[in-house]
Amino acid sequence: MIRTLVMALTFFLFIQSSPAWAKKALDISSLPPEIQTDLVRRYPQINKDFIALDVVDDILRYLQPKPQFDRLVVTEGAAGSYKLDYIHAKRIGEVNFIGNNFLSNSETSAIFAVKSGDVFDQQSLAELGEKLRLHYRDQGFLNTVVDIEMPPGKNETVDINLKITENKRTLIHNLIVQSPNGKLNKDLVNKLDSRIDDPLTDKYLADILKTARSFLNKERYVRADFVGPKITYNSDESEATLSYRVDRPEAYEFDFKGQRIFGARKLRNALDLDNYYSANPNIGTELAAKLRNHYLAEGYARAEVTATEDDKGNQFLRKITFEVEEGPRVKIQAINISGKFSRNPKHYSDIIRNYSSVTVSDGYYNKDDIDTGLKNLILALQNEGYLQSKIVSTRLTYNKEKDQVNLYVNLDEGPLTLIQSVSFLGNEAYKNEELLKVTGLQPGPLKLSQIEEAVKNIKNFYQKNGYIEMLLLNEREDLVTYDETNTKAILNFKIFEGPQVRTASIILEGNTFTRDYVLYQELEVKKGELITPQKIEDSISHLQRTGFFGTVEVKTLEEKTNIADRTVIVRVTEREPGTFNIGAGATNERQLTLRGYTGISYRNLLGTGRGVSLRLEGNYNIADVKYLEHKVVAGYLEPYLFGSHIRGRVNITLSSQITDFNIKQVTDLNQYTYTIEKDLTSKILGTWDIYSLAQVRDSGLDETYPYAPTQQDIVTTGPNIDFDFRDNPFNPTAGTFTRVNAEYSDPVFGGTETIKYWRAVAGITFYSKLGTAQKQPVVWANNFRGGYIKNLSQLPDTADRQNGIPWDKKGFTLGGISTVRGYEAGTEYFPNNNDLGIAGGNKKYYLTTDSTMGLIKSELRFPIYGSVGGALFYDGGIVQIQGLEINEPYRAATGGGFRYNTPVGPLSVDLAWKLNMQPGESPWRVHISIGTF
């Protein structure tokens, strides 16, 4: 900031001392050679005998952000020329942190945001030191002191020693609530007691206020004010006592009389008491009006609600009783259109019905909704070119019973306004004919939506071509003018094009750990290329999706100026690259199975964007099998293969799991997968398993089904593509998710010689909101999946080998949470061994023909209370194998369950009933899981 002001003031004094018309040559010989070459290329006027002052000003603006210049000075030379000199900027040497016990060095570095090699700016250092102090304050360290020492370093640099005296952290030691209502005081203290020993910060104070307000609303203290806190400290300010006061500490009860259509629960929901607060001394009248509006919105146009209040002999408890006279639900018998118009009256009445509300579209009367429909009718007509349309009058008549109305609307549609001409002013880069095509405007009726679309198209066109400062000067004023009769429209677009902006340089800030090339790789803004809003938006999106940064900002230094060649500033704050997690749980699988996992990952190795991960999982069924299943997964990510946005992954999986509980089969798996992936768009991810080797060994767990171990190597390659258009990846309520997967296996890749096939699976899930609720909508989710697998091997069977695809490894098996509930993967599934004709013993089925699979999952999800929801579902699936007759190949189940929303997806508990249970199968099954389809 100081450097910019000095430069500006110096040049201002310089031009003030020169005649306004003066033009002289510019001497840049004192600048570094590479800067001289760059300036001559950008400003050819430098080589001429004179140069205009506005060009000198542009040169100063261009040079100002370059880190090697501390100050630029233009002086008038004796030889009749201007001379441009500079003072070399000091650089920062070492950056040391002293005394930071609460924050790690990496956290302190991310906040202080100064690294070795940065330009030395004393004012900026002071501001960053204050930023660090405020961060400590936000963590409860109210008396932290930050000192900055700046001793000389090596090679004319300045070292930075950041000395932090944290002092004691202030903790909440006590909470006091005062009001005449002793019970309320005690209840609030108990509710807030968990905040004791929390740090005293604005965040925790806000949490206390939010918790108290939520409690007061829940207990119906709807007029209570939670005031405070008044804070007192001990001698060294390490402990704080918070004192709060509750004004108007009376609770309210609510009762309803006279209602017939809506129950008390429905009426309480209409009052929304959990979010209701009022300082009004007569809240009964206020809430009665709210109830009446609810009835009116539902079509009960003659409803009346009154309220009476009683203290019940308790000074801290009030009871409000609502007397409801619902009256009839008033039906709209007809909407009658009269006046001057060009089409069938039904056309206009349908617009009113369809663009009023759900109540009106269902055929019931509500005045406010009808008014909305009339306004939307006029907007619709104006959008069709009838700009002078208006409602002359409206009239309402009731039938004798006053449960039906006739609405009479007198409409004057007015004349149709036509586009007479379209012109452009101020456009130099593009001809009128080209811009006219861009607008999409054509001779004919003038539609308001066309004007909005034309404005949007012109702005987008200019911005896509690098004119990011382009303005439409008359967008809000005289873009459209009319003739005397208002039947002909003239459109005149007054355009300020601004410069066509390119990237001259890119400055990175805040990446103290992450290498510069990682940021450059993610940026869509490239040096020498046009700058567009879309490129800036994509750059921000790419940087955020790496997961390396907490905040990302990309902008040009010279925004809103006429400078064409600009400096792009990229500011980031970094996240901790390493994560560790551990967890345990239990499921009802085979009566009781214990589960545990732990994992560690480092997603920005040495600041290069590379990632490594290790995860261990274990399952132990204590009720039946009593075998420790385990899995180890190690992964490596190479983020920029061949300098592109293509990512490379290597995953190694070592596991031992029970894959068939009926015959106690244990499968040991060593799998090595090499994958490339790329974000084709922000919503589409493409991956390709270049080479995947699965070394599979099957053996028996006990002597009940003894058999010799078998070894198979399955090598596959194939693509996978995801189309994710959901509104939320964990709790979706709208949108679609599509996945298509294919794989091919051939012995030439190094696998078992009898295994050769291709396999494909595709699925799509639709999420639809039902009703108008926004926070907790009713959602209908539908998943459709299909698959096909074909054996390509023609080798004959031998005594020690069977040709075909091992069904238990690659065949289609349905049953379980992810496919058909009511069945259990590994226990009850279909087609089962009976269907495959291998029941009893340890026989295996090999597919020698082809097979198809189909699956449908349909689920209605609805809120119950708070974060708890419910679901009703239907699952059905079919597997068919050519040449094999399967008894009842289509199996289905239905049921219901509960959902509890968590940040990583719903906790689901489902009870599913089989609809076509086979002999030996249980009729129902409970499923517990995290997440839904």
N, C-alpha and C positions, 0 to 999 in steps of 0.2 A: 504493500500500500504506500509506504513512504517513498519507495523508489519511483513509483508511478507519479506521485504528486511532485516530486523533485523534477522529474523529466518534463512533466506538463508545465510547471512554473517556469523552468528554464526556457523552454521554447516559447512560452507566452511572452516573457520579457524580451526575448529575441525578436519576435515578429512585431512587437510594439515599437521597437527601436528602428525598424526598417520601414521604408515606404511601402504602402499597400500594394503598389504595382511592381515592386522590385522582383527581378528574376536574374539569378546568377547560377553559375555552375556549382556542383556539390562535390567536395573532395572527401573521398571515403578511404584514402590510402592508409589511415591508421588502424583500420579494422582488420581482423584476421582474414587471410586470403580466401578461405572457403566462404566467408560471409560476403566478401566483395563480389565473388563470382555469382553467388545466389542473388545479391541485390541487382547486379547488372542484368541478370536474366529476367528478374521480375519487373524491374523499372529501367527500361532502355534509355529513358530521359537522362540518366546519370551521365552518360557519355556525351551529352550535348553541351553546348556552351552555356545554357541556362536551364534552370529547373524551377517550376512553380512551387510556391510555398505549400500548397495543399498536397503536392506529391511528397515533399519533405515530411509533412505531418504524417502521411500514410507510412512512410519508411520508418519513422519513429515508432508508430503503433505496431508495425510488424516486428521490429527488433525488441521492443520492450519486454515481452515474456521470455525471451531467450535467457537461460540461466547464467551464461557467461558474462552478462552485462549487469553491473550494479547501478550505473548511472550513465545516461547518454546526454551529450551536450553538443549543441550546434552553435558555432561562433562564426563571425564574419571575418574572413581572412583578408590580408593586405593585398593579395593579388586579384581582388575582385571576385571572390568565390566564397561559398559557405564551406565550413570544415566540420565534419562529424567526428567527434572524439568520444571515447568511453572510458569508464573506470572499471577495471576487472573486479568481479564479485568475489568476495571471500567465500571459501567453502568450509563445510563442517567436516571435522576429522572424526575422532572417536566420540561415541555417545555412550555414556555410562550412567547406570541407575544405582543409587545408593539409598538404602533404608526402606525400600519397598518390600515389606513382609507380606502384606495382605494381597497385593497384586503380584503376579509373576512378571518377569522381565518382558515376555512376549505381550502380555496384556498391557503393561505400562507403555511399551513401544508402540502398540497399536493406537493407544489414546494420544500419546505425545506426538506421534506421526512425524518424527524427524529421524533421518538416517544419514549415515556417513556419505559425503558427496553432495548433499543438498546445499543450496545457496544460503549463506549466513545472513539472517535477517533478525535483528535483535527484537524488533517489535513483534514479529511472528512468534518467536520463542516465548516471549512474555505471555502472549495470548494462549499458546498451547499449554504453558505451565498453569495458567488459570483454569483452562479446560480440565486438566488433570486434577487440580484441587477440587473443582466442582464435582468431578466424578467420584472422588473420595467422599465428598459430602453426601452424594446420592447413595452411598453405601453405609452411611451412618457415622463417618469420621468427620465430626463437625469442626474440629480444630486442627486439621492437617495443614502443614506448612510445606510449600514447595519452593525451594531455592535453586537458582540456576547459576552455576559457576561456568565461566567461559575462558579457561586458560589457553594460551597459544599452543597449537599442535605442531605437527611436522609439516614441512613444505608449505608454510604460510597458511595453514588451515587453523581453524578454531575448534578445540575440543569442547564438548558439552558434558558437564557433570551435573546430573539432576539429583539433588539431595532432597529426600522426602522424609519429613518428620511426621509420621502418621498420627501420633498421640493416641489416646484411648478411643475406642469405638463407643458411641453412645447407644445404650440399649434401653428398651422400654422396661422399666422396673415395676411399675404399678399402674393400674387403671382405676379411676374413680368415676362413678356415674351418680349424679345428684338430681333428684326430683322429689316431689311430694309422694310419689308412688314407690314405696319401698320394695315391693315385689318386682316391679319393672326394673329398678336399679340392680337388684340381685340377679335377675335373669340376664340383663345385658352384660353385666360383669362376667357371668359364667360363659356367655356366648363369645365374649372377646378375650377370655382368659388365655387362649392359645397364642395371642400376640405378645404375651409376656416373654421377655428375653429376645424379641426380634429387634433388629437395629432401628433406630429412629430415623426414618427416611420419609420423603414425600410419598413414595409408593406404599409403604406400610400404613401411613396415616390415611391414605385414600382407601386402602383395603379395610381399615377399621370402620371408616365412614360408610363404605358400601355394605359391609356385613351388618352394621347396626341398622342401616336403612332397610335392608332386606328383612331383618328380624322384625322390625317395627311394622312393616307392611304385612308380613306373614301373620303376625299376631293381631293385626287390624288396629294398630295405633295409627290411624290414617291421618291424623292431624298433628302428630307429634313431630317436634323439631329436635334433632340431635345436634347440639351446639358445642363447638370447641374444636380442638382442645386448648386448654390453658396448660402450658408446660412449665414444670419446675425441675431443677437439676440438683444433683448433689454437688459437693465441693469441687470435684475434678471433672464434672460433666460426663461421667461415664454411665450414670443412671438418670433416667427421666421418668417423672410421674405425669401422666396425662389425666386431666380432669375435664369431664364432659358434663353438660347440663341438658336435661330433657324438658322442653316446654310442651305444654298441653299433653300430659301423659295419660290420656284416657283411651281405653280400648273400646271398640265398637263391635256389636253383634248385628246381624242383618237377617230379617225374616221377610217372607213374602206371603201375601194373601190375595185370593181372587184369580190367580193365574190358572189357566186351563191348558194352554197349548205348550208353553215352555215350563219345564221343571225348575226347581230352585237352583239346581246346579248350573243349568244353562243360563239363568239370569245372573248368577254370581260371575260366571265367565264373561257375560256381557259387560258387567261393571268393571272387570279387570282389576280386582282389588289388590292383587299382588303388585301392581305397578301404580296404584292410586295414592296420591297425596294431595291434601288441600288444606290451606289455612282458613278457609271459609268457615265461620262459626255455624253456619246452617248447611252442613253437608248433605242432609236429607233431601233438601230441595234440589241441590246440584246433582245428586245421584239419581233422583227421580226423573229429572230431565234426560239424563243419560239412558235410563231404562226406556223412557218413552221413545227416544230416538232409535233405540234398538228395535222396538216394535214397528215404528214407522218404516225403517229400512227393510223389514220383512213383509211389508205390505199391509199392516194393520193401521190404516190411515186415521182411524178414529180412536186409537188407544189413548188412555189417560192413566197417569201414575201419580199418586200422592204419597207423602211420607210423614210419619209421626215418630217422635223421639221420646224415649223414656229412660231415666237414669237407673231404674230397678233398685233404688235404695243404696247403690254403690257409687261413690263419687268418682271412681276411676273406671266405671263400666257404663256404656250407653248402648241402648238397643234401638235400632231404627227398623220400623215395620213399613213395608211398601204395600199400599193398596192398589191393586192392578185391575183396571177395567179394559180388557183386551179389545172388545168389540169385534166385529167381523173382519176377516181378511178380505180386503177390497180387491176385487178382480177387475182388470181392464177389459170391458166388453168390446170396445173398438177404439181405434185411433182414426179419426175422420179428418182428411186433408181437403181443404178448399182454397180458392184463390187463383193465382196465376202461376202455372207450371207447365212443363212440357211432357211429362211422362205419367205413367199410371200412378194413381195415388198410393197404391200399395208399395211402390218403390220407396216413397218417403216415409211411410209408416214403419216399414221394415227397418230403415236406418235408425229411427227413433228407438224401436224395440231392441235392436241388436247392439246399440252403442249407448245404452243408459246404464244398466246394471243387470246382475243375475236375476234380481227380484222382478224387474220389468220384463226381461226376456222370458221369464217363467209365467208372465201374464198377470202380475200383481202391481198395484199402484203404489208409487212413492213419489211425492212431489219433487224432492230434490233430485232424485234420479231422472225423472222426466225432464226437468230443467237441463240436466246434463245432456240428455239425449237430444233436446232441441238445439243446444249449442253445437253438438257434434254434427247435427244435420246441416247447419249452416256451414261449418268447416268443410264437410264433405262436398257440398255444392260449390263452395269457393275453390276447392281443390279440383273440381271438374271444369272450372272456368266461369262459373256464375258468381262473379265477384261482388255483385250488388244484391245478392239474395238476402232476405230478411224474414223474420217472423212478424207478421202484422199484429196478430192477437192470438190468444188461446182462451178456451172456455171449457169448463168441466161441469158435467151433470151426473147426479146420482140416480139410481133406480129407487123404487119405493122402499125397499128394504135397506137401502144404503150399503149394500155389499158389492155393488158393481158400479163402474163409472164409464162414461163416454167422454173421450178427450177430443175436442175440436180445435184444429190448428189451421189458422189462416196464413198461408204461405205466399210470398211474392218471390218467385225464383229469379226474376230480373233477366236482362239480356246476357248472352254468351259473349265473353270477351275473347278476342282473337289476337294472336301475336302479329303485329304489323312489321316490325323490323328488330334486328339484333345487331348492336354495334359495339366496338371496343375502342378504348382510348388509353394510351400510355404503353401499349404493347410494342416492343421493339424486337424481341427475340423471336416472336412467332407471328405469322400473318393472321389476319382476321378469319380467313377461310379455315385455317387449322384449328383456331380456338373455337369456332362455331361447331366444328365436329366434336371437339372435346366436351362442349356443354351438353350435347345431345338434344338441343332445342330444335324443333321443327315447326313449320307453319301449321297453324291450327289453334284450338282453344288453349288459353293460358291457364295452366294449372299451377297452384302454389307449390305442390310437391316437385314440379319440374324446375321451378326457380331454385328451390333449396338444393336439388340434385345438381343443377348447373353450377351453382356457386361451389359446391363441394368438389365437383369434377375439375373445375379450373384450378382451385387451390391445390388439389392433389397432383394435377398435371405439372404445375410449376414446381412444387416441392419435390416430386420424383425426379425432376431434371436439375435439382440443385439450387433452385431459387427459394431458399428457406425463409427469406425475409419478405417474400411476396405478400402484398396486401391488396384486398379489394376495397378501394377507398370509399365507395358508396354503397356498401353492403347493407347498411342500416338506414340509408336515406333515400336517394332518388334513383335506385337501380331500375325501377319500373315507373314509367309515366304513361298517362292515358290521354286519349283525345277528349273532346268536349262531351261526347256521349258515353264515355267510359266503356266503349265496345271494342276499342283498338288499343293495344299495348305496345309501347316502345321500350325495349330493354337496352340499356347502355352500361356496359361494364367498364368502370374506371379502375385501371390496374396500375399499381406500383410494383414493378418487377423486382427491383433490388438487384444485387450482384448474384451471379452464378457461383456458388460457394464451393471451394475445394479445400482439401486438407493440406496445409503447408507443413505442419509439424504436429506431433502428438506428445503431450506431457503427461506422465504418470505420477500420481501422488497416492501415498498411503500403503503401497505394497512393500512393506519393510522386509517381508519374508519371501513372498512369492516373486519368482523371477519375472523380469519385464517381458520376456518373450511369451510367457503364458497369457498375459493380458493382451499383447499384440495379436496373438493367435485367435483369441476370442472376439476381437473387435471386427465389426463389419466396416468400420470407417478406416480406410487405408490412405496412406500418404499419397498425394497427387490425384486422388479420386474425388468425385463429387460427394458432397455431404447431403444426405436427405434425412428427414425425420424418421423414416422407416429404418435406415441404417443405424441411427442413434438408438432407437428403441430396441432393435435386434441386438445391438452391442450390449446394452444393459441386461437384456434377457439372457444372453449367452454367459455373461460374467456371473449373474446371479445363480444360474443353473449349475455352475461348477461346484457350488457349495463352499467355496473358499472364502467368500466375502459376506460380511454382515450388511453393508450398505454399498451401493454403487451409484455414481453420478457421472454422466457423460454430457459435456456441453462445449460450445465454442467460446473462446475467450473474448472474441470480438462480436458477440451476438448483438443484433439490432444496430449494426453499422453497415456502411457501404463497402467494407473491406471484403474482397473476394477470396483471398488466400488466408486461411484462418488456422489458428492454433486450437487443437482439440484437447481439452482438459479431461482426464479420466481420474476421478477420485474414488478410492475404495477404502473400506475398513475391513481388516482381516479377521477371520474366525480361527479358533483353535483347530488345528488340522487333525488332532488325534481324538478318538472316542473309545470308550470302554463300556460294555454293558454286560449285565448278568441277570438272570432271572430263573424262576422255578415255578412249577404249577402242577396241576393234576387234571386228568380227564376221566370220564366214565367209560372209556374204551376198555372192553373186556373187564368189567367191574371197576377196576381202579388201576390207573397207570400214572406213575410219577414222571414228570418231565423237567429237564433243566437245560440251560444253555449259558454260554459265555462267549464273548467275542471282543476283538480288538481290531481297530482299523486306523489307518493313517492315510488320509486322502490327498495330501499335498507333500509328497516326499521331497525333502530338501528344496521345497519351493518350486518344483518342476511341474506340478500338476499330476504326477504319477501317484498311484494309490496301491496300497497293500492291505490285505485283510486276512483275518483268521477267525474261524468260528467253530466251536465245539458244541455238540448237542448230545443229550443222552435221554433214553426212555427206559423205564423199568416197570414191568407189570408185576405188581406184588401179589395179585390174587390168583394168577393162573400160570403164565409161562415162566416167570421169574428168570428172565434173560435180559442182560443189560445191552440194549441196542445203543449204538453210538454212531456218530457221524462227525468227520473233520473236513472242513471246507477251507481251502486257502486260495486266495485270489490276488491277481496282479493286474493293474490297469495301466496301459500306455496311452496317454490322451491324444497324441497328435502323430498318428502314423504318417510317414512320408511328408511331414509338414502340413498335413491337411486336418480337417475336422473329423476324420475317421478315427475312432478309438479301437484299440486292440485290448482284448482281455484273455488272460490265461487263468483257468479255474481247475483246481485239483480237488477231487472229492474221494475220501476214503471212508467207507461205511460198512457196518454190519447190522443188518435188520432182518426181522422175521417177515417174510413176504407171503407166507401161507400158513395161517394159524391152524388150519385143519390138519395138515400133515407135519406141522412144526418144522417148516423149511426155513433155513437161515441163508440169506444171500449176502455174500461179501462182495463189495464193489470197489474197484479202483477206476476212477474216471478222470480223463484228461481232455479238456476242451479248450480249443483255440478259436476265439470269436472276434469278429470285427463288427462295429456298430456305428451308426451315424444318425443324428437327428435330421431327418429330411425336412421337417418343419417343426415348429414349436409343439405341434400336436401329433406328429407322425415319427415313429422310431423304427428304423430298419436295422436288423442284425443278421449276421450270417455265421453259422457254426462252420468254420473252414474245415476243421478236423476235430472229431470227437471220438475218443476211444474209450469204450466201457469194457473193462475186464471183469467178468461176472463169474462167481463161483458159488454154486448151490450145494448145500449139505443138510443132513438131518440133525435136528437138535437132540433127539433122544432115540431110544431103540424101538419106539412104537412103530415108526415107519422107516426102518433102516434102508439106506441106499448109498451107493458109491457117489462121492462128490462129482459134479460135472463142471466143466470149465468152458466158457464161451467168450469170444471177443467180438463185440459189435462196434463197427466203425461207421459213423454217419457223417453226412454233410448236408447242409440245407439252410434256407432262409426263414426268417420270422419277421413279421411286420405288425406293429401296433398302431391303431388309430384311436387316440384318446381324446374324446370331446366331452368328457364329463365335467360337471361344475366343481367337483371335489373328488380327489382320488380315494379318500377314506370313507366318506359318507355322502356318496353321490345322490342327488335328487333330480337331476335333469341331464340330458345329453346321451351319448352313446360311447361304447367301448368295443372295438373290433380287434380281433387277433387272428392272424392267418399264419400257419406253421406248416412247413414241409421238410421232409428229410429223405435222403437216399442212402442206401447201404449196399456196398459191393465188396466181395472178397479181395479185389485188387487193391483196396485201401489198406489191407493188412488184417482183416477180420476173419472170423471162422468161415471156411469155404462154403458151407451149406446155407449161409445167411445172406440173402440178396433180396432187396425189396425197396419199394417206395411207399411213403405214408404221408398223408396230409390231413390236417384238422383246421377247421375254421369256425369261429364263433362270434356272435355279436350280442351285446346287451343293450337294451333300451331302458332309459329311466324317464318317467313322466310324472309331473306333479298333477295331482287332482285337487280341485278346489282353489281357493284364493289365499290360503294361509301362507305366510312367507317364512316365519321363524321355524315352525315345525310342520311342514306340509305333509299331506298324505302322498305317498310315492308308490307308483306301480312299476315294478322292475320285471323285465322279461329277458330271459337268456335263451338263445337258440344256438345249438352247436351241431356240427356234422363232421364226420370223418370217413376216410377211405384208406385201406391198406391192401397192397397187392404183393404176393410172393412172385419173385422173378427167377428164383433158383430152380433149375431143372435136373439137379443131381439126383441119383437114385439113393434110396435108403440102404444102409448096410447094417451089419450086426452091431457095430459099435457107434453108429451115427445115424441121426434122423434128419432128413432134409426138411427145410421150411423155416418159418419165422417162429421163434419161441414165444408162445402166446402170453405167458406170464411176464414177459419183458416188454413186448411191443404191441400186444393185442389190445383191443378195446374192452375194458372192464368197467362197469358202472356200479355205483353204490358208495354212499358216503356223503359227507357234508358238501363237497364240491360238485357232486353229480346228482344222485337221487338219494335224498334223505329217507330214513326208514330202514336203509341197509347200512352196513358198516364195511368200509374198505378192509380187505384182509381177512374178514370173518364171514359176513353175508354179502354177497355180491352176485352180479350176473353179467354174462353167462357164467355159471359156476361149474364145478367139476362134473356134476350130473348132466348139465346141458352139453358139456363138451365130450361126454362119454368116457371120462377117465376117473370116475368115482372109485374110491378105495385105493390104498397103496400109495405109491409115489410116482405114478405115471405123469407124463407131461404131454401137453397138446402142442403140436406144431402146425401152423397154418400153411397149407400148400396151395390154396386158391386165393380168394380175396374176401374182404369183409367190409361192411359199412356200419356206421354208428350214427344215431340221431338222439338228440337230447333237448328237452324243453324244461325250463325252470321259470315259474311265474310266482311273484310274491307281492302282496299288498302290505305296505308298511305304513303304520299310523302312530301318531303320538298318543301317549296315555297321560303321563304327568312328568313335567320337568324333563330330565334326560332319559326317562324310561319310555319305551315305545313297544308296540306289539306288531305281529306279523301273521298273516295267513298265507299259506303257500300250497303250490302243487308242483311236483316234480315227476317227470316221466322220461323214460329212455328206452331205446331199442338197439340191439346188436344183432346183425344177421351175418352168417357165414355161408358162402357158397358151398353147396354140397353137404351141409349139415342141417338137419332138422332140429330146431330148438323149440321145446314146448313153451308156448306163450312167450315169445321173444320180447314183447313190450311189457315193461313193468312200471308201476306208478305208485306214488305215495302222496298223501296230503296231510296237513296239520297246521299247527300254529306255534307261536313262540313269543319270547320277550327279547327286547333289544335295550342295551344300556350304552349310550354314546360315550366313547372315549376319544382322545386325540388321535389314536392310531386305528380307529374303526370301532364299530359296535361290538360289544360283548353279547353274543347270541346264545340263547338257550331255546332249543326247538324240540317239540314232541311230534314225531312223524308216524303216521299209520300207513301200512302197506294196503293198497287197494286190491291187489291180486296176489295174496300171500300163497306161497308154494308149500308143499309138505316139508316139515322140519324147520320152517322159518318162524321166527318170533313175529307177532303181529305189529309191534311198535318198537320204536327206539328213540332215546333222548340223545340229542347232539349238543355239545357245548363247544364254542369256538370264538375266536376273535376275527371279526370281519364278515362281510357278506359278499355275494356275487354282484 
